[in-house]
C-alpha cells in the first residue's frame, strides 16, 4: 500500500515541478544545516572518548581556592598520595605532562618534537594499542637512585635510560616505518625506543590546559616521591574509577587525601588546596558545549521554519485540490486514505530534501572544518558517519510528520457538497486561513529568535574589535627560538641573547626587537604567589598573579603604555637586581588609591621562601590568554632576574608587512647558528585572529542560519499574502468598484502582513528572553537580554515583513475590478 501511495504521490508531484522543487529545496536547507551541525555535536559532545571504558575516566584537578586558582598541576608527591590514598574508588591513576624539545635528525639538522612524559601505567589505563614492540613496564618508571654523597671518592650511581614509545605518525615520518628501530636510541644517546603506538591515538584534555594533543614520543617518567618539593608541579592526572564506584564517592576520598596534603605542606594549607574530580568527557567539552548547543538549537529552529514554510505550501496546495479530494471522498475514499495519500507526498518531499540536504551537509562540514577554531575538541573526527546518517533519516521523517500532518488532516475532511457546489476559481482557498496564519506567526517567531542570537553575536564581535588588549599587534612578527641558549654560564646566555637582538635590529625595516616567555595569546601562562607585608603575619594573604619574563624593550616593542614609573633598562637585566614591573590591575589591588612605584611586594619565584622585590613601573594591563576576558593580574621580570635564557618567544616590530620579514630573519639566525630552530613564526595579528576565532565561528554560523531563516519567513509571509489576495479577489474588486483607491488596497494588504509579523515578533520576544540566556557565556560586552539588540532586530524584521508584503500588495492594488469580479 505504501508503495502505491508513493508512486501516486510521485506522479502528482511531477505534474507540479515548481512546487516540488521549491518544497524539496526548502527542506534540504533545513536538513542540510541540521545535519552539518549535528555532525559537530556528535563528534564533540555525544561520541564516547576513544579510550577503554571512557565513562569511568575522570580528571583530577588541583584548585587553590583561597587564591582563585583552578586546574593547577600536581607534584610527584601529590600524585603518589592520591594514587595510594584513593584505592577504594580508583582502579588506577596515571600522570602525564607534555612539552616540546629539540632532537637531532640523522643528518644533523634539528627537529622540534612534541613529547609526553607519562607514568608506566598510562597506556594500560586508557586501553591504548601498540602495533610494534611492547608497552611500558613498571621498571621503566623506576625512580633514579639518590645522588652519591659523603666521601668525595663515592662513585656516582649508574644513570637509568629513558624509555620511549613513538606515535605511529612520528614513526612513519621520521623512520619510514622501519621495524628495526626497537632497542635503538633517539638522536644518538637519547631515549631508547621500545614500541610504537597504533595510529590515531590522541591525548584529549581541555584546551585551556595547553596539553599537546598529538605527542610524537611518549617517555616513561621516572617519578620519585619528594615531599620537600610539593610546589614543583607539572603533572596532569587521569583516573579510572572502579566498576560500581561513583564520582561522589571518589570525590569524598580525594578530599580526605587533599586534607592530609594540606597538613603536610604549609603552602597548600594557606592557599586552600583541594582536589576536584571531573568526568573526563564532560570536562573536555565544557568550554565548547554552550556554543555547540546554541548552534544545534539554531539549526533545529531553522528546520522548524523550513517545515512551516513547506506546510504552508502544502496547505495552499491542498486548498487548491479540494475539488479533487471532494470527488474522491464522494466516490468512497475514506478519511484515512486521503490522509495517507497526503502524507505520502510529504514523505516523498522529505526524502528528496534529505538526499539534497546530505549533499549540502557534506559541503557544509568541509567549510566548518575550515573556519572552526583550532581548540575545538576532536575537530578531526567531524564527519558524516552512520550515526549522522541515522540522524538525517530521523530528521527527514520528523520533518515529513511536522509539515505533512496538518495539511493532510485539513485536506482529509472536505465539505463535499459545499466544495462541489462552489464555482469560484479560488473557492478552495477560503478554508484553512487560521492555520496558515498560525504557521506564519510561528515562522516569524522562530526566525526572530535566530536573528536576536545573530545580533547578540554581532554585538559581541564588535565589542572584541574595540577591546584594547594593552598592546599593538599590527606590524609584529613573532616566533619561538629553540635549540640553544649560548652556553651553560649566565654571561654566555646573556651575550647570546644580545647577539640575536642586535642582528635582528640591524635588519632593514626592523624597528625594535624583544623576547618574552610566555607571550600574549600564545599560551603557557601560570600563576605565582605574591602579597604585601601582610602575608608575613598571615600566609593566607598570598594571592595568585601571572608572571612573564621579558627583555628590556618589551613594552616599547609591544607599545604597551607606561602608566607610572619607568620601563626596564639593560641595567635591570641582571640576577642581582630586584626591580619588577606590574600592571595596573595588580597595582590597584596591592596599593589602592596610592602610587605603586617604589613599593615592595613579596613573590616566590627563585627561592623556596618569598623574597622582596621593588616595583619600578606600572604598565597597562595586557590581555594574555583571551581577548574576551581581562584575565589575571600580571607581574614582569627581566630575563636576567632568572639567570638569563628563560625567554624564548621573540617579537620583531617592522615598518611594513611583518610576514615579508620571515625569510630574512630565518637567514640571519641561521648565520649565527644553523642548529637553532625557528618554529611558530607568524604575525601577532594571527594570534589575535585565533583568539577571536570562537566568537567569529559562532557569529558566522548563527548569522548564516538567521539570514536563511529570515528569508524563509519572508517567503512564507509572501506566500500567505499572495493566497490572501487570491482568496479575496472578489472582495477587493467590490471595494474598488465602490471607490476604494489602489493606495488603500495596498495599505490593507501590507497591514495584514505587518499584523502577522507583529504577532510573530511578540511571541519571538518572549521566547528570546528565555532562550538567549543559554548564550551568555559566548557573549562579550553585551547582555543576553540587551534591549538595543532586541529593538533593532524587531525593527529589522518589520522591514523584512514590509518587503515581503510589497509584491502581493502591489498586485492587489493593480487589480482591475471588472476583471476581478468577472473571474470570480
Secondary structure, DSSP 4 states (H G I P E B T S, - for coil): -HHHHHHHHHHHHHTTHHHHHHHHHHHHHHHHHHHHHHHHHIIIIISPPSSTTGGGEEEEEEEEGGGTEEEE-B-HHHHHHHHHHTTTTEEEEEEEEEEEEEEE-TTS-EEEEEEEEE-TTHHHHHT--EEEE----GGGGPPPPPPP-SSTTPPPPPPPPPEEEE-HHHHHHHHTT-GGGTTPBTTTTSPEEEEEEPTT------GGG---SS-SEEEE------GGGTT---BEEEEEEPTT--HHHHHHHHHHHHHHHHHH-HHHHHHTEEEEEEEHHHHHTHHHHHHHHHHHHHHHHHHHHHHHHHHHHHHHHHHHTHHHHHHHHHTT--HHHHHHHHHHHHHHHHHHHHHHHHHHHHHHHHHHHHHS-TTSTTGGG-S--HHHHHHHHHHHHHHHHHHHHHHHHHHTS--HHHHHH---TTGGGGTTHHHHHHHHHHHHHHHHHHHHHHHHHHHHHHHHHH---SS--TTEEEEEEES--S-SSHHHHHHHHHHHHHHHHTSTTEEEEEEEES-TTSS---EEEEE-THHHH-GGG-EEEEEEEE-TTHHHHHTPPEEEE----GGG-STT--EEEEEHHHHHHHSTTS--TT-EEEE-SSSSS-EEEEEEEEEPPP--S-SSS--S-EEEEEGGGGTS----EEEEEESS-GGGGHHHHHHHHHHH-TT-EEEEEEEHHHHHHHHTHHHHHHHHHHHHHHHHHHHHHHHHHHHHHHHHHHHTHHHHHHHHHTT--HHHHHHHHHHHHHHHHHHHHHHHHHHHHHHGGGGGGG-SSS-TT-HHHHHHHHHHHHHHHHHHHHHHHHHHHT--HHHHHHH-
